[in-house]
Amino acid sequence: MKKVLIITYRWPPAGGIGVLRCLKFAKYLRDFGWEPVILTAQNASYQFLDYDNLKEVPDGIEIHRVPIFEPINAFKKITGRKKEQPLQNITNNSTKKKSIIDKFGMWVRGNFFIPDARSAWIKPCIKYLDNYLVNNHIDAILTDGPPHTNTVIGMRVSQKHKIPWLADFQDPWTQVDYYTQLHIGRRADRIHRALEQEVFQTAKKITVASPSWKKDLESIGGRNVDVIYYGYDETDFAEFSAKEEDLFVIFHGGLLGADRNPETLFSVLSKLINKYPKIGSKVKLKFAGEVDVSVKNALKKHSLLQYTELMGMVPRKQVVKEYEKSSLLLLPINKADNAAGRIPGKLFEMLRTNKPILVLGPDDGDVKSIIEKENAGCSFDYEDKQSLYDFMENSIIKNKFENFSSSANIQVYSNKMITGQIAKYLDGMI
């Protein structure tokens, strides 16, 4: 069987959505004639842990762990954060004003840790792989970024050992929405962009998570670029049943930062409750995951805290259970310059539930295109309050979901089918 080296910082027991991309590739690649070999971090400081992910790792898979230095631990100590405390992306955390040390930390990260905060892991991994490849054959390399430390490691190993390489982008590099917020100076910007261009020239194949970002990468020199969605795993829904509660539950699972604050929805719900007081006993908002203080303040402002359950961090399996009990699934998109290409991984799990999805995001967004194509719900611009009000009134008061019907095409978004496409790209490379 052909072998592909997958270089990924995130690997079980890491939690969150980012770990799932490489994990699901590894889970299904054997079905398409490829044996995955994993290179990952030893003693990594993952933001969240989810030990259920360990059950997804294929039996007998070859896993190599290289020790990593994590500056995030030092940053937490300097800023008075506990080591085990998850560090929300400080670029999207609106807790008061950012402290001087937070601003300094962002500047240091952007200007000295290139391509990212895991950059100290690059040389140890290259040295480890140089030794490994002396006696072990690898047919292809696959990396997934960010962190783009993965990308640089794959590029250097590909260049040195003449192994064809597929560079996958969950998020862009210099085009990512938070790039400008890192206060990157001219010297560092030149290095970032030079590395990015070297990636474009070296990689045999490039994949990215959305159609808009495909165009963005091509506009700055990306070659042989195709779209690979996140997808959903059918095994996660083996016991799924659409059993709703008596309440009208609006559910969101995942990070809800300041850049995704759904205050427009809160304003609409508050107006509806004032107009139809009886629905106050039927409506419930449920948020699983980290919720920014700006979102909590918006809930308070619109008198919705009494109708809200903040669940905190929960395992992914529980999120799927919450999908079962929900009436409407909320998917707010980042308010950012490249938001059109932002497709949260959870979208595809939402599609699989066959529950109506409410998207808040740009009218020209890829998410809206998918939602409309699959008749899976409705998408509204954050400022389109009247259309959102009409939709919510029909949904809650009249129990009528406009433009929603089940899709028979959902299988095309399954992780297994998507991994099959990855395998085709790998086959083509060799």
Contacts in CASP RR format, 6 or more apart in sequence:
PFRMAT RR
TARGET T0000
AUTHOR 0000-0000-0000
METHOD contacts of the structure
MODEL  1
MKKVLIITYRWPPAGGIGVLRCLKFAKYLRDFGWEPVILTAQNASYQFLD
YDNLKEVPDGIEIHRVPIFEPINAFKKITGRKKEQPLQNITNNSTKKKSI
IDKFGMWVRGNFFIPDARSAWIKPCIKYLDNYLVNNHIDAILTDGPPHTN
TVIGMRVSQKHKIPWLADFQDPWTQVDYYTQLHIGRRADRIHRALEQEVF
QTAKKITVASPSWKKDLESIGGRNVDVIYYGYDETDFAEFSAKEEDLFVI
FHGGLLGADRNPETLFSVLSKLINKYPKIGSKVKLKFAGEVDVSVKNALK
KHSLLQYTELMGMVPRKQVVKEYEKSSLLLLPINKADNAAGRIPGKLFEM
LRTNKPILVLGPDDGDVKSIIEKENAGCSFDYEDKQSLYDFMENSIIKNK
FENFSSSANIQVYSNKMITGQIAKYLDGMI
1 30 0 8 1.000
1 33 0 8 1.000
1 34 0 8 1.000
1 35 0 8 1.000
2 33 0 8 1.000
2 34 0 8 1.000
2 35 0 8 1.000
2 139 0 8 1.000
2 140 0 8 1.000
2 426 0 8 1.000
2 430 0 8 1.000
3 34 0 8 1.000
3 35 0 8 1.000
3 36 0 8 1.000
3 37 0 8 1.000
3 137 0 8 1.000
3 138 0 8 1.000
3 139 0 8 1.000
3 140 0 8 1.000
4 29 0 8 1.000
4 34 0 8 1.000
4 35 0 8 1.000
4 36 0 8 1.000
4 37 0 8 1.000
4 138 0 8 1.000
4 139 0 8 1.000
4 140 0 8 1.000
4 141 0 8 1.000
4 142 0 8 1.000
4 426 0 8 1.000
5 37 0 8 1.000
5 39 0 8 1.000
5 129 0 8 1.000
5 138 0 8 1.000
5 140 0 8 1.000
5 141 0 8 1.000
5 142 0 8 1.000
5 157 0 8 1.000
5 163 0 8 1.000
6 22 0 8 1.000
6 25 0 8 1.000
6 26 0 8 1.000
6 36 0 8 1.000
6 37 0 8 1.000
6 38 0 8 1.000
6 39 0 8 1.000
6 142 0 8 1.000
6 143 0 8 1.000
6 144 0 8 1.000
7 39 0 8 1.000
7 40 0 8 1.000
7 125 0 8 1.000
7 141 0 8 1.000
7 142 0 8 1.000
7 143 0 8 1.000
7 144 0 8 1.000
7 150 0 8 1.000
7 153 0 8 1.000
7 154 0 8 1.000
7 157 0 8 1.000
8 22 0 8 1.000
8 38 0 8 1.000
8 39 0 8 1.000
8 40 0 8 1.000
8 143 0 8 1.000
8 144 0 8 1.000
8 150 0 8 1.000
9 40 0 8 1.000
9 41 0 8 1.000
9 44 0 8 1.000
9 68 0 8 1.000
9 118 0 8 1.000
9 121 0 8 1.000
9 147 0 8 1.000
9 149 0 8 1.000
9 150 0 8 1.000
10 18 0 8 1.000
10 19 0 8 1.000
10 22 0 8 1.000
10 40 0 8 1.000
10 44 0 8 1.000
10 46 0 8 1.000
11 19 0 8 1.000
11 22 0 8 1.000
11 23 0 8 1.000
11 38 0 8 1.000
11 40 0 8 1.000
11 41 0 8 1.000
11 63 0 8 1.000
12 19 0 8 1.000
12 23 0 8 1.000
12 50 0 8 1.000
12 51 0 8 1.000
12 53 0 8 1.000
12 54 0 8 1.000
12 56 0 8 1.000
12 57 0 8 1.000
13 46 0 8 1.000
13 49 0 8 1.000
13 50 0 8 1.000
13 51 0 8 1.000
13 53 0 8 1.000
13 54 0 8 1.000
14 44 0 8 1.000
14 46 0 8 1.000
14 48 0 8 1.000
14 49 0 8 1.000
14 50 0 8 1.000
14 53 0 8 1.000
15 46 0 8 1.000
15 47 0 8 1.000
15 48 0 8 1.000
15 49 0 8 1.000
15 50 0 8 1.000
15 53 0 8 1.000
15 316 0 8 1.000
16 47 0 8 1.000
16 48 0 8 1.000
16 50 0 8 1.000
16 254 0 8 1.000
16 316 0 8 1.000
17 230 0 8 1.000
17 254 0 8 1.000
17 344 0 8 1.000
17 345 0 8 1.000
17 346 0 8 1.000
18 170 0 8 1.000
19 50 0 8 1.000
19 53 0 8 1.000
20 53 0 8 1.000
20 230 0 8 1.000
20 345 0 8 1.000
21 144 0 8 1.000
21 168 0 8 1.000
21 170 0 8 1.000
21 230 0 8 1.000
22 38 0 8 1.000
22 142 0 8 1.000
22 144 0 8 1.000
23 53 0 8 1.000
23 56 0 8 1.000
23 57 0 8 1.000
24 56 0 8 1.000
24 231 0 8 1.000
24 233 0 8 1.000
24 415 0 8 1.000
24 418 0 8 1.000
24 419 0 8 1.000
25 36 0 8 1.000
25 142 0 8 1.000
25 415 0 8 1.000
25 419 0 8 1.000
25 422 0 8 1.000
26 36 0 8 1.000
26 38 0 8 1.000
26 57 0 8 1.000
26 58 0 8 1.000
26 61 0 8 1.000
27 56 0 8 1.000
27 57 0 8 1.000
27 58 0 8 1.000
27 233 0 8 1.000
27 415 0 8 1.000
27 419 0 8 1.000
28 415 0 8 1.000
28 416 0 8 1.000
28 419 0 8 1.000
28 420 0 8 1.000
29 35 0 8 1.000
29 36 0 8 1.000
29 419 0 8 1.000
29 422 0 8 1.000
29 423 0 8 1.000
30 36 0 8 1.000
30 58 0 8 1.000
31 416 0 8 1.000
31 419 0 8 1.000
31 420 0 8 1.000
32 419 0 8 1.000
32 420 0 8 1.000
32 423 0 8 1.000
32 424 0 8 1.000
33 423 0 8 1.000
34 423 0 8 1.000
34 426 0 8 1.000
35 62 0 8 1.000
36 58 0 8 1.000
36 61 0 8 1.000
36 62 0 8 1.000
37 61 0 8 1.000
37 62 0 8 1.000
37 64 0 8 1.000
37 138 0 8 1.000
38 61 0 8 1.000
38 62 0 8 1.000
38 63 0 8 1.000
38 64 0 8 1.000
39 64 0 8 1.000
39 66 0 8 1.000
39 125 0 8 1.000
39 128 0 8 1.000
39 129 0 8 1.000
39 153 0 8 1.000
40 63 0 8 1.000
40 64 0 8 1.000
40 65 0 8 1.000
40 66 0 8 1.000
41 65 0 8 1.000
41 66 0 8 1.000
41 67 0 8 1.000
41 68 0 8 1.000
41 118 0 8 1.000
41 121 0 8 1.000
42 65 0 8 1.000
42 66 0 8 1.000
42 67 0 8 1.000
42 68 0 8 1.000
43 67 0 8 1.000
43 68 0 8 1.000
44 68 0 8 1.000
44 70 0 8 1.000
45 70 0 8 1.000
45 72 0 8 1.000
45 73 0 8 1.000
45 83 0 8 1.000
47 86 0 8 1.000
47 87 0 8 1.000
48 86 0 8 1.000
48 313 0 8 1.000
50 315 0 8 1.000
50 316 0 8 1.000
52 315 0 8 1.000
52 316 0 8 1.000
52 317 0 8 1.000
53 316 0 8 1.000
56 233 0 8 1.000
57 63 0 8 1.000
64 128 0 8 1.000
64 132 0 8 1.000
66 121 0 8 1.000
66 124 0 8 1.000
66 125 0 8 1.000
66 128 0 8 1.000
67 124 0 8 1.000
68 118 0 8 1.000
68 120 0 8 1.000
68 121 0 8 1.000
68 124 0 8 1.000
69 120 0 8 1.000
69 121 0 8 1.000
70 117 0 8 1.000
70 118 0 8 1.000
71 113 0 8 1.000
71 117 0 8 1.000
71 120 0 8 1.000
72 87 0 8 1.000
72 117 0 8 1.000
73 83 0 8 1.000
75 81 0 8 1.000
75 87 0 8 1.000
75 105 0 8 1.000
76 82 0 8 1.000
76 83 0 8 1.000
76 85 0 8 1.000
76 87 0 8 1.000
77 83 0 8 1.000
78 101 0 8 1.000
79 99 0 8 1.000
79 101 0 8 1.000
79 102 0 8 1.000
81 87 0 8 1.000
86 290 0 8 1.000
86 313 0 8 1.000
88 255 0 8 1.000
88 257 0 8 1.000
88 290 0 8 1.000
88 292 0 8 1.000
89 178 0 8 1.000
89 255 0 8 1.000
90 98 0 8 1.000
90 102 0 8 1.000
90 106 0 8 1.000
91 106 0 8 1.000
91 178 0 8 1.000
91 181 0 8 1.000
91 182 0 8 1.000
92 178 0 8 1.000
92 257 0 8 1.000
92 258 0 8 1.000
92 259 0 8 1.000
92 292 0 8 1.000
92 334 0 8 1.000
93 257 0 8 1.000
93 258 0 8 1.000
93 292 0 8 1.000
93 293 0 8 1.000
94 257 0 8 1.000
94 258 0 8 1.000
94 292 0 8 1.000
94 293 0 8 1.000
94 294 0 8 1.000
95 292 0 8 1.000
95 293 0 8 1.000
98 106 0 8 1.000
103 183 0 8 1.000
106 181 0 8 1.000
106 182 0 8 1.000
106 183 0 8 1.000
107 182 0 8 1.000
107 183 0 8 1.000
109 116 0 8 1.000
109 117 0 8 1.000
109 182 0 8 1.000
110 182 0 8 1.000
110 183 0 8 1.000
110 184 0 8 1.000
110 188 0 8 1.000
111 182 0 8 1.000
111 183 0 8 1.000
111 184 0 8 1.000
111 185 0 8 1.000
111 187 0 8 1.000
111 188 0 8 1.000
112 188 0 8 1.000
113 119 0 8 1.000
113 120 0 8 1.000
114 188 0 8 1.000
114 191 0 8 1.000
114 192 0 8 1.000
114 195 0 8 1.000
115 146 0 8 1.000
115 147 0 8 1.000
115 148 0 8 1.000
115 149 0 8 1.000
115 151 0 8 1.000
115 152 0 8 1.000
115 173 0 8 1.000
115 192 0 8 1.000
115 195 0 8 1.000
116 146 0 8 1.000
116 147 0 8 1.000
116 148 0 8 1.000
116 149 0 8 1.000
117 147 0 8 1.000
118 147 0 8 1.000
118 149 0 8 1.000
119 149 0 8 1.000
119 152 0 8 1.000
121 149 0 8 1.000
121 153 0 8 1.000
122 149 0 8 1.000
122 152 0 8 1.000
122 153 0 8 1.000
122 156 0 8 1.000
125 153 0 8 1.000
126 153 0 8 1.000
126 156 0 8 1.000
126 157 0 8 1.000
126 160 0 8 1.000
129 153 0 8 1.000
129 157 0 8 1.000
129 161 0 8 1.000
130 157 0 8 1.000
130 160 0 8 1.000
133 157 0 8 1.000
133 161 0 8 1.000
138 161 0 8 1.000
138 163 0 8 1.000
139 163 0 8 1.000
139 164 0 8 1.000
139 426 0 8 1.000
139 430 0 8 1.000
140 163 0 8 1.000
140 164 0 8 1.000
140 165 0 8 1.000
140 166 0 8 1.000
140 426 0 8 1.000
140 429 0 8 1.000
140 430 0 8 1.000
141 154 0 8 1.000
141 157 0 8 1.000
141 158 0 8 1.000
141 163 0 8 1.000
141 164 0 8 1.000
141 165 0 8 1.000
141 166 0 8 1.000
142 165 0 8 1.000
142 166 0 8 1.000
142 168 0 8 1.000
142 422 0 8 1.000
142 426 0 8 1.000
143 150 0 8 1.000
143 151 0 8 1.000
143 153 0 8 1.000
143 154 0 8 1.000
143 155 0 8 1.000
143 165 0 8 1.000
143 166 0 8 1.000
143 167 0 8 1.000
143 168 0 8 1.000
144 150 0 8 1.000
144 168 0 8 1.000
144 169 0 8 1.000
144 170 0 8 1.000
145 151 0 8 1.000
145 168 0 8 1.000
145 169 0 8 1.000
145 170 0 8 1.000
145 171 0 8 1.000
146 170 0 8 1.000
146 171 0 8 1.000
146 173 0 8 1.000
146 176 0 8 1.000
148 173 0 8 1.000
148 195 0 8 1.000
151 167 0 8 1.000
151 173 0 8 1.000
151 199 0 8 1.000
152 195 0 8 1.000
152 199 0 8 1.000
154 165 0 8 1.000
154 167 0 8 1.000
155 165 0 8 1.000
155 167 0 8 1.000
155 198 0 8 1.000
155 199 0 8 1.000
155 202 0 8 1.000
155 203 0 8 1.000
157 163 0 8 1.000
157 165 0 8 1.000
158 164 0 8 1.000
158 165 0 8 1.000
158 202 0 8 1.000
158 203 0 8 1.000
159 202 0 8 1.000
164 204 0 8 1.000
164 205 0 8 1.000
164 429 0 8 1.000
164 430 0 8 1.000
165 202 0 8 1.000
165 203 0 8 1.000
165 204 0 8 1.000
165 205 0 8 1.000
165 429 0 8 1.000
166 203 0 8 1.000
166 204 0 8 1.000
166 205 0 8 1.000
166 206 0 8 1.000
166 207 0 8 1.000
166 422 0 8 1.000
166 425 0 8 1.000
166 426 0 8 1.000
166 429 0 8 1.000
167 199 0 8 1.000
167 203 0 8 1.000
167 205 0 8 1.000
167 206 0 8 1.000
167 207 0 8 1.000
168 206 0 8 1.000
168 207 0 8 1.000
168 208 0 8 1.000
168 228 0 8 1.000
169 206 0 8 1.000
169 207 0 8 1.000
169 208 0 8 1.000
169 209 0 8 1.000
169 213 0 8 1.000
169 217 0 8 1.000
170 209 0 8 1.000
171 209 0 8 1.000
172 208 0 8 1.000
172 213 0 8 1.000
172 216 0 8 1.000
172 217 0 8 1.000
172 338 0 8 1.000
173 179 0 8 1.000
173 192 0 8 1.000
173 195 0 8 1.000
173 196 0 8 1.000
173 199 0 8 1.000
174 189 0 8 1.000
174 192 0 8 1.000
174 193 0 8 1.000
174 196 0 8 1.000
174 220 0 8 1.000
175 213 0 8 1.000
175 216 0 8 1.000
175 217 0 8 1.000
175 220 0 8 1.000
175 338 0 8 1.000
176 338 0 8 1.000
177 259 0 8 1.000
177 334 0 8 1.000
177 336 0 8 1.000
177 337 0 8 1.000
177 338 0 8 1.000
177 339 0 8 1.000
177 342 0 8 1.000
184 192 0 8 1.000
196 220 0 8 1.000
197 220 0 8 1.000
197 221 0 8 1.000
199 206 0 8 1.000
200 206 0 8 1.000
200 217 0 8 1.000
200 220 0 8 1.000
200 221 0 8 1.000
200 222 0 8 1.000
200 223 0 8 1.000
201 223 0 8 1.000
203 223 0 8 1.000
203 224 0 8 1.000
204 224 0 8 1.000
204 429 0 8 1.000
205 224 0 8 1.000
205 226 0 8 1.000
205 425 0 8 1.000
205 428 0 8 1.000
205 429 0 8 1.000
206 217 0 8 1.000
206 222 0 8 1.000
206 223 0 8 1.000
206 224 0 8 1.000
206 225 0 8 1.000
206 226 0 8 1.000
207 225 0 8 1.000
207 226 0 8 1.000
207 227 0 8 1.000
207 228 0 8 1.000
207 422 0 8 1.000
207 425 0 8 1.000
208 214 0 8 1.000
208 217 0 8 1.000
208 225 0 8 1.000
208 226 0 8 1.000
208 227 0 8 1.000
208 228 0 8 1.000
209 227 0 8 1.000
209 228 0 8 1.000
209 229 0 8 1.000
209 230 0 8 1.000
209 343 0 8 1.000
210 227 0 8 1.000
210 229 0 8 1.000
210 341 0 8 1.000
210 342 0 8 1.000
210 343 0 8 1.000
210 366 0 8 1.000
211 227 0 8 1.000
211 341 0 8 1.000
211 366 0 8 1.000
211 369 0 8 1.000
212 338 0 8 1.000
212 340 0 8 1.000
212 341 0 8 1.000
212 365 0 8 1.000
212 366 0 8 1.000
213 338 0 8 1.000
213 341 0 8 1.000
214 225 0 8 1.000
214 226 0 8 1.000
214 227 0 8 1.000
216 338 0 8 1.000
216 341 0 8 1.000
217 225 0 8 1.000
218 225 0 8 1.000
226 425 0 8 1.000
228 418 0 8 1.000
228 421 0 8 1.000
228 422 0 8 1.000
229 343 0 8 1.000
229 345 0 8 1.000
229 348 0 8 1.000
229 413 0 8 1.000
229 418 0 8 1.000
230 343 0 8 1.000
230 344 0 8 1.000
230 345 0 8 1.000
230 347 0 8 1.000
230 348 0 8 1.000
231 345 0 8 1.000
231 348 0 8 1.000
231 349 0 8 1.000
231 413 0 8 1.000
231 414 0 8 1.000
231 415 0 8 1.000
231 418 0 8 1.000
232 348 0 8 1.000
232 349 0 8 1.000
232 351 0 8 1.000
232 352 0 8 1.000
232 413 0 8 1.000
232 414 0 8 1.000
232 415 0 8 1.000
233 414 0 8 1.000
233 415 0 8 1.000
233 416 0 8 1.000
234 352 0 8 1.000
234 414 0 8 1.000
234 415 0 8 1.000
234 416 0 8 1.000
236 316 0 8 1.000
236 317 0 8 1.000
236 320 0 8 1.000
236 349 0 8 1.000
237 320 0 8 1.000
237 352 0 8 1.000
237 353 0 8 1.000
240 320 0 8 1.000
240 323 0 8 1.000
240 324 0 8 1.000
240 352 0 8 1.000
240 353 0 8 1.000
241 324 0 8 1.000
242 324 0 8 1.000
242 353 0 8 1.000
242 354 0 8 1.000
242 355 0 8 1.000
243 324 0 8 1.000
243 325 0 8 1.000
244 324 0 8 1.000
244 325 0 8 1.000
244 326 0 8 1.000
244 327 0 8 1.000
245 284 0 8 1.000
245 325 0 8 1.000
245 327 0 8 1.000
246 282 0 8 1.000
247 282 0 8 1.000
247 283 0 8 1.000
247 284 0 8 1.000
247 327 0 8 1.000
248 279 0 8 1.000
248 282 0 8 1.000
248 283 0 8 1.000
248 284 0 8 1.000
248 327 0 8 1.000
248 328 0 8 1.000
248 395 0 8 1.000
248 396 0 8 1.000
249 284 0 8 1.000
249 285 0 8 1.000
249 286 0 8 1.000
249 325 0 8 1.000
249 326 0 8 1.000
249 327 0 8 1.000
249 328 0 8 1.000
250 265 0 8 1.000
250 283 0 8 1.000
250 284 0 8 1.000
250 285 0 8 1.000
250 286 0 8 1.000
250 326 0 8 1.000
250 327 0 8 1.000
250 328 0 8 1.000
250 329 0 8 1.000
250 330 0 8 1.000
250 358 0 8 1.000
251 286 0 8 1.000
251 287 0 8 1.000
251 288 0 8 1.000
251 322 0 8 1.000
251 323 0 8 1.000
251 325 0 8 1.000
251 326 0 8 1.000
251 328 0 8 1.000
251 329 0 8 1.000
251 330 0 8 1.000
252 262 0 8 1.000
252 286 0 8 1.000
252 287 0 8 1.000
252 288 0 8 1.000
252 329 0 8 1.000
252 330 0 8 1.000
252 331 0 8 1.000
252 332 0 8 1.000
253 287 0 8 1.000
253 288 0 8 1.000
253 289 0 8 1.000
253 319 0 8 1.000
253 322 0 8 1.000
253 346 0 8 1.000
254 288 0 8 1.000
254 289 0 8 1.000
254 290 0 8 1.000
254 319 0 8 1.000
254 346 0 8 1.000
255 289 0 8 1.000
255 290 0 8 1.000
256 262 0 8 1.000
256 287 0 8 1.000
256 289 0 8 1.000
256 290 0 8 1.000
256 291 0 8 1.000
256 292 0 8 1.000
256 295 0 8 1.000
256 332 0 8 1.000
257 290 0 8 1.000
257 291 0 8 1.000
257 292 0 8 1.000
257 294 0 8 1.000
257 295 0 8 1.000
258 292 0 8 1.000
258 294 0 8 1.000
258 295 0 8 1.000
259 334 0 8 1.000
259 335 0 8 1.000
259 336 0 8 1.000
260 332 0 8 1.000
260 333 0 8 1.000
260 334 0 8 1.000
260 335 0 8 1.000
260 360 0 8 1.000
261 292 0 8 1.000
261 294 0 8 1.000
261 295 0 8 1.000
261 298 0 8 1.000
261 332 0 8 1.000
262 295 0 8 1.000
262 298 0 8 1.000
262 330 0 8 1.000
262 332 0 8 1.000
262 360 0 8 1.000
262 382 0 8 1.000
263 295 0 8 1.000
263 298 0 8 1.000
263 301 0 8 1.000
263 302 0 8 1.000
264 360 0 8 1.000
264 380 0 8 1.000
264 382 0 8 1.000
264 383 0 8 1.000
264 384 0 8 1.000
264 385 0 8 1.000
264 388 0 8 1.000
265 330 0 8 1.000
265 358 0 8 1.000
265 360 0 8 1.000
265 388 0 8 1.000
265 392 0 8 1.000
266 298 0 8 1.000
266 299 0 8 1.000
266 301 0 8 1.000
266 302 0 8 1.000
266 304 0 8 1.000
267 302 0 8 1.000
267 385 0 8 1.000
268 385 0 8 1.000
268 388 0 8 1.000
268 389 0 8 1.000
268 392 0 8 1.000
269 283 0 8 1.000
269 285 0 8 1.000
269 302 0 8 1.000
269 304 0 8 1.000
269 307 0 8 1.000
269 392 0 8 1.000
270 302 0 8 1.000
270 303 0 8 1.000
270 304 0 8 1.000
271 389 0 8 1.000
272 279 0 8 1.000
272 389 0 8 1.000
272 392 0 8 1.000
272 393 0 8 1.000
272 396 0 8 1.000
272 397 0 8 1.000
273 279 0 8 1.000
273 280 0 8 1.000
273 283 0 8 1.000
273 307 0 8 1.000
276 396 0 8 1.000
276 397 0 8 1.000
279 396 0 8 1.000
279 397 0 8 1.000
280 307 0 8 1.000
282 396 0 8 1.000
283 307 0 8 1.000
283 396 0 8 1.000
284 307 0 8 1.000
284 308 0 8 1.000
284 309 0 8 1.000
285 299 0 8 1.000
285 304 0 8 1.000
285 307 0 8 1.000
285 308 0 8 1.000
285 309 0 8 1.000
286 308 0 8 1.000
286 309 0 8 1.000
286 311 0 8 1.000
286 322 0 8 1.000
286 326 0 8 1.000
287 295 0 8 1.000
287 308 0 8 1.000
287 309 0 8 1.000
287 310 0 8 1.000
287 311 0 8 1.000
287 312 0 8 1.000
288 311 0 8 1.000
288 312 0 8 1.000
288 313 0 8 1.000
288 314 0 8 1.000
288 318 0 8 1.000
288 319 0 8 1.000
288 322 0 8 1.000
289 311 0 8 1.000
289 312 0 8 1.000
289 313 0 8 1.000
289 314 0 8 1.000
290 312 0 8 1.000
290 313 0 8 1.000
291 310 0 8 1.000
291 312 0 8 1.000
296 305 0 8 1.000
296 310 0 8 1.000
299 305 0 8 1.000
299 308 0 8 1.000
311 322 0 8 1.000
314 322 0 8 1.000
319 346 0 8 1.000
319 349 0 8 1.000
320 349 0 8 1.000
323 329 0 8 1.000
323 349 0 8 1.000
323 350 0 8 1.000
323 353 0 8 1.000
323 355 0 8 1.000
324 353 0 8 1.000
326 355 0 8 1.000
327 355 0 8 1.000
327 356 0 8 1.000
327 395 0 8 1.000
328 355 0 8 1.000
328 356 0 8 1.000
328 357 0 8 1.000
328 358 0 8 1.000
328 395 0 8 1.000
329 350 0 8 1.000
329 353 0 8 1.000
329 355 0 8 1.000
329 356 0 8 1.000
329 357 0 8 1.000
329 358 0 8 1.000
330 358 0 8 1.000
330 360 0 8 1.000
331 344 0 8 1.000
331 346 0 8 1.000
331 347 0 8 1.000
331 350 0 8 1.000
331 357 0 8 1.000
331 358 0 8 1.000
331 359 0 8 1.000
331 360 0 8 1.000
331 367 0 8 1.000
332 359 0 8 1.000
332 360 0 8 1.000
332 361 0 8 1.000
333 339 0 8 1.000
333 342 0 8 1.000
333 344 0 8 1.000
333 359 0 8 1.000
333 360 0 8 1.000
333 361 0 8 1.000
333 362 0 8 1.000
333 365 0 8 1.000
333 367 0 8 1.000
334 342 0 8 1.000
335 361 0 8 1.000
335 382 0 8 1.000
336 342 0 8 1.000
339 361 0 8 1.000
339 362 0 8 1.000
339 365 0 8 1.000
340 362 0 8 1.000
340 364 0 8 1.000
340 365 0 8 1.000
340 366 0 8 1.000
341 365 0 8 1.000
341 366 0 8 1.000
341 367 0 8 1.000
342 366 0 8 1.000
342 367 0 8 1.000
343 366 0 8 1.000
343 367 0 8 1.000
343 370 0 8 1.000
344 367 0 8 1.000
347 357 0 8 1.000
347 367 0 8 1.000
347 370 0 8 1.000
348 413 0 8 1.000
350 357 0 8 1.000
350 376 0 8 1.000
351 357 0 8 1.000
351 370 0 8 1.000
351 374 0 8 1.000
351 376 0 8 1.000
351 407 0 8 1.000
351 410 0 8 1.000
351 413 0 8 1.000
352 410 0 8 1.000
352 413 0 8 1.000
354 406 0 8 1.000
354 407 0 8 1.000
354 410 0 8 1.000
356 376 0 8 1.000
356 377 0 8 1.000
356 378 0 8 1.000
356 395 0 8 1.000
356 401 0 8 1.000
356 404 0 8 1.000
357 371 0 8 1.000
357 376 0 8 1.000
357 377 0 8 1.000
357 378 0 8 1.000
358 377 0 8 1.000
358 378 0 8 1.000
358 379 0 8 1.000
358 380 0 8 1.000
358 391 0 8 1.000
359 367 0 8 1.000
359 368 0 8 1.000
359 371 0 8 1.000
359 377 0 8 1.000
359 378 0 8 1.000
359 379 0 8 1.000
359 380 0 8 1.000
360 379 0 8 1.000
360 380 0 8 1.000
360 381 0 8 1.000
360 382 0 8 1.000
360 388 0 8 1.000
361 367 0 8 1.000
361 368 0 8 1.000
361 379 0 8 1.000
361 380 0 8 1.000
361 381 0 8 1.000
361 382 0 8 1.000
362 368 0 8 1.000
362 381 0 8 1.000
363 379 0 8 1.000
363 381 0 8 1.000
367 379 0 8 1.000
368 379 0 8 1.000
370 376 0 8 1.000
371 377 0 8 1.000
371 378 0 8 1.000
371 379 0 8 1.000
372 379 0 8 1.000
372 403 0 8 1.000
374 407 0 8 1.000
374 409 0 8 1.000
374 410 0 8 1.000
375 403 0 8 1.000
375 404 0 8 1.000
375 405 0 8 1.000
375 406 0 8 1.000
375 407 0 8 1.000
376 404 0 8 1.000
376 407 0 8 1.000
377 401 0 8 1.000
377 403 0 8 1.000
377 404 0 8 1.000
378 391 0 8 1.000
378 402 0 8 1.000
378 403 0 8 1.000
378 404 0 8 1.000
380 387 0 8 1.000
380 388 0 8 1.000
380 391 0 8 1.000
391 402 0 8 1.000
394 400 0 8 1.000
394 401 0 8 1.000
394 402 0 8 1.000
395 401 0 8 1.000
411 417 0 8 1.000
END
